[in-house]
Amino acid sequence: MPAPHVVIVGAGSTGAACAHDLALRGLRVTVVERGEFSNATTGRNHCLLHSGGRYAVTDQESAIECIDENLLLRKIMPDALELNDGLFVALTEEDLGFKARFIAGCEACHIPYRELTPAQALAREPLLNPKLLAAVQVPDGVFEPWRFSMAFLATARSNGAVCRSYTEVVELVRQNGSVTGVKVLDRVTGKTDTIGCDLVVNAAGPWAGEVAGFGGIEVPVQPTAGIMVTVGRRMNNMVVNRLDKPSDGDIVVPQRTTSIIGTTSWTVTDPDAIDIPPEHIQKMLHKGIELIPEIATVTTRGVGAAARPLIKRANEDERDVSRTFECFDHKRDGVEGFVSISGGKTTTARGMAEKLGDLVTRKLGLSVACQTRTTQLLSYRLFYA
Ligand SMILES: Cc1cc2nc3c(=O)[nH]c(=O)nc-3n(C[C@H](O)[C@H](O)[C@H](O)COP(=O)(O)OP(=O)(O)OC[C@H]3O[C@@H](n4cnc5c(N)ncnc54)[C@H](O)[C@@H]3O)c2cc1C
């Protein structure tokens, strides 16, 4: 008997990590991505390998997921990461008042931290605002988002997965209430085709609602945009965060020869058409300059936006929506052979895929344990080798 065949819709960090998890469990996997791999939210994010510090006070479930995955990814994908650590910096008495809560949050979420004096922080990051009052160091890092996803896909492919870019799912094929395949449009040739399978995983990020809609199903995904402003010089080596609850413009992430200031948060209806409010750009620069005054002297190299696939729970406003994730078995909606995964972060993609893999194997009547915690990923370079 051949192993069951699973089709994954979407190859951002979530779909790529799911492909790796399921291929390693011995399933036949086909990943279909309507654009280039990692082209959407994953390819346009802030590149922060979260320590969890950002959520240690306000969203501890997500903070614990972040630190657990951060420590694990260091071992299994070293060539996509820059491990520079991060600083949470107090600039005002109000920020200073937040420090005790921040440290208590780090302790509750087992995030390693170290308090630094202003002089110690400036010795590490000379362009920080010299008026800083305190700093706390945490194990933040930086990833290269395309390399991140391609490391998962390269490894999945070496375990037999088929990865198809420019292949858009336009319909779910159903028989007797079960999903039995997908109809796809090849966006290069314009031809359509059907791929039969035993189960479909909807990992379409902020488009997960649209893909679920092909089955007449709703998933509570709330596409929530954020902008990032990239300046034309690398201003900092460590990730620099404001010591406060997550808010607009409170983080500057170094990425290659640039630094990226982010971000904002607002709900959008169409993740393919995000209009960037001009005042968001000004706010990013203003807040970035507070943290690193020399940003005022460099040119802006680019402005971008993407939508987070957040899970909406009742009565939450955007900033309060948890950054954790959820798997949905659409059997509960009367449709067999179809599951969705949404929410989370790129940092937590492996852990998300582990939960998804547990659900998928359970549904297929298999008992195969997840092996991704200890399996070293291949280099992203090997995808095209
Ligand atoms: C502004 C911003 C900053 C962020 N910063 C960070 C950060 O610093 N660190 C971090 O860890 N996380 C960060 N995140 C969160 C992170 O980017 C997302 O959680 C993650 O990228 C979601 O990945 P995904 O694979 O679910 O979605 P996506 O990357 O969007 O992937 C979904 C894929 O599905 C494809 N697709 C859609 N419809 C179809 C279809 N019909 N057929 C085939 N394919 C389809 C899309 O083309 C897309 O490639 C940030 C998010 C935003 C918006």
PDBQT file of the ligand as one rigid body, heavy atoms in Angstrom, charges set to zero:
ROOT
HETATM    1  C1  LIG A 401       4.572  43.160   9.174  1.00  0.00    +0.000 C 
HETATM    2  C2  LIG A 401       4.857  41.769   9.680  1.00  0.00    +0.000 A 
HETATM    3  C3  LIG A 401       6.021  41.510  10.378  1.00  0.00    +0.000 A 
HETATM    4  C4  LIG A 401       6.265  40.231  10.886  1.00  0.00    +0.000 A 
HETATM    5  N1  LIG A 401       7.443  39.993  11.500  1.00  0.00    +0.000 NA
HETATM    6  C5  LIG A 401       7.736  38.743  11.938  1.00  0.00    +0.000 A 
HETATM    7  C6  LIG A 401       9.004  38.485  12.505  1.00  0.00    +0.000 A 
HETATM    8  O1  LIG A 401       9.851  39.382  12.598  1.00  0.00    +0.000 OA
HETATM    9  N2  LIG A 401       9.254  37.236  12.951  1.00  0.00    +0.000 N 
HETATM   10  C7  LIG A 401       8.345  36.219  12.837  1.00  0.00    +0.000 A 
HETATM   11  O2  LIG A 401       8.645  35.116  13.283  1.00  0.00    +0.000 OA
HETATM   12  N3  LIG A 401       7.129  36.443  12.276  1.00  0.00    +0.000 NA
HETATM   13  C8  LIG A 401       6.817  37.667  11.816  1.00  0.00    +0.000 A 
HETATM   14  N4  LIG A 401       5.603  37.934  11.239  1.00  0.00    +0.000 N 
HETATM   15  C9  LIG A 401       4.620  36.850  11.159  1.00  0.00    +0.000 C 
HETATM   16  C10 LIG A 401       4.966  35.903  10.014  1.00  0.00    +0.000 C 
HETATM   17  O3  LIG A 401       5.407  36.616   8.885  1.00  0.00    +0.000 OA
HETATM   18  C11 LIG A 401       3.730  35.082   9.638  1.00  0.00    +0.000 C 
HETATM   19  O4  LIG A 401       3.162  34.483  10.773  1.00  0.00    +0.000 OA
HETATM   20  C12 LIG A 401       4.129  33.966   8.652  1.00  0.00    +0.000 C 
HETATM   21  O5  LIG A 401       4.906  34.470   7.599  1.00  0.00    +0.000 OA
HETATM   22  C13 LIG A 401       2.886  33.309   8.093  1.00  0.00    +0.000 C 
HETATM   23  O6  LIG A 401       3.325  32.317   7.208  1.00  0.00    +0.000 OA
HETATM   24  P1  LIG A 401       2.269  31.527   6.340  1.00  0.00    +0.000 P 
HETATM   25  O7  LIG A 401       3.029  30.478   5.611  1.00  0.00    +0.000 OA
HETATM   26  O8  LIG A 401       1.147  31.090   7.217  1.00  0.00    +0.000 OA
HETATM   27  O9  LIG A 401       1.679  32.634   5.339  1.00  0.00    +0.000 OA
HETATM   28  P2  LIG A 401       2.322  33.137   3.944  1.00  0.00    +0.000 P 
HETATM   29  O10 LIG A 401       3.766  33.360   4.039  1.00  0.00    +0.000 OA
HETATM   30  O11 LIG A 401       1.479  34.263   3.470  1.00  0.00    +0.000 OA
HETATM   31  O12 LIG A 401       2.123  31.880   3.020  1.00  0.00    +0.000 OA
HETATM   32  C14 LIG A 401       0.844  31.519   2.507  1.00  0.00    +0.000 C 
HETATM   33  C15 LIG A 401       1.074  31.148   1.050  1.00  0.00    +0.000 C 
HETATM   34  O13 LIG A 401      -0.137  30.635   0.480  1.00  0.00    +0.000 OA
HETATM   35  C16 LIG A 401      -0.131  30.988  -0.884  1.00  0.00    +0.000 C 
HETATM   36  N5  LIG A 401      -1.496  30.855  -1.400  1.00  0.00    +0.000 N 
HETATM   37  C17 LIG A 401      -2.583  31.616  -1.092  1.00  0.00    +0.000 A 
HETATM   38  N6  LIG A 401      -3.653  31.190  -1.770  1.00  0.00    +0.000 NA
HETATM   39  C18 LIG A 401      -3.245  30.127  -2.514  1.00  0.00    +0.000 A 
HETATM   40  C19 LIG A 401      -3.903  29.264  -3.437  1.00  0.00    +0.000 A 
HETATM   41  N7  LIG A 401      -5.211  29.408  -3.730  1.00  0.00    +0.000 N 
HETATM   42  N8  LIG A 401      -3.167  28.287  -4.047  1.00  0.00    +0.000 NA
HETATM   43  C20 LIG A 401      -1.840  28.120  -3.761  1.00  0.00    +0.000 A 
HETATM   44  N9  LIG A 401      -1.179  28.929  -2.908  1.00  0.00    +0.000 NA
HETATM   45  C21 LIG A 401      -1.867  29.910  -2.283  1.00  0.00    +0.000 A 
HETATM   46  C22 LIG A 401       0.393  32.417  -0.884  1.00  0.00    +0.000 C 
HETATM   47  O14 LIG A 401       0.912  32.796  -2.137  1.00  0.00    +0.000 OA
HETATM   48  C23 LIG A 401       1.457  32.360   0.204  1.00  0.00    +0.000 C 
HETATM   49  O15 LIG A 401       2.761  32.162  -0.318  1.00  0.00    +0.000 OA
HETATM   50  C24 LIG A 401       5.321  39.196  10.698  1.00  0.00    +0.000 A 
HETATM   51  C25 LIG A 401       4.163  39.450   9.967  1.00  0.00    +0.000 A 
HETATM   52  C26 LIG A 401       3.937  40.726   9.457  1.00  0.00    +0.000 A 
HETATM   53  C27 LIG A 401       2.719  40.980   8.657  1.00  0.00    +0.000 C 
ENDROOT
TORSDOF 0
